[in-house]
Amino acid sequence: MKKLSKRERNIVVVVAAVILLFMADRYLWSPYMASREEGQADLAAARAKQSKIIHLIKDDKANRLKFDKMIADGLKMDASEAESQMLHAFDDWARDSRLNLPSIKRERMEQDKVFGRIVFRASGAGTMAAISRFLWDVQTAKIPTRIVDLQISGRQGAKEGTDDLTMTVAISTLVRGRVPTTAAASSAVAAISGGGR
């Protein structure tokens, strides 16, 4: 067997070192780095998930407090109780705002999985200040209410530039539980006299 020269030995050593480095990179370093990056990504995902869960727990506590307050403040279990509560509220809002509100009609009832929704439509007349106060009272009511639709216009026959307006508003309230969604839910009219409000 021929003895290798110094130069050939150096070439063999360099080639062997390159092969060893390649094998080490391919089977040790690269898998380790890939595994490390994957572990870091998993850790970041786990932390993000933990943060979401913590927020959900905090939100759940806050939502439970809000829900308990809504029940205490007037979320009714029965549609007829909710309807009666709304009619009294309309009367209070109209009196407080000095808005003439002669017509209030239960328009419809709707149902989702947990809550029922009763929508009332009212029409009346008054000044811009009275309408503004009425809408403020609705928005800040303790009972669960929401303005669904609102139309304001000048009263027919009123002088140009006078503060004499008509308003039609649809306001909904919630019921905890089921509401009847049949024909009985339409065309129930409750008139509240507006004189002296």
Disulfide bonds with the S-S distance in Angstrom:
none
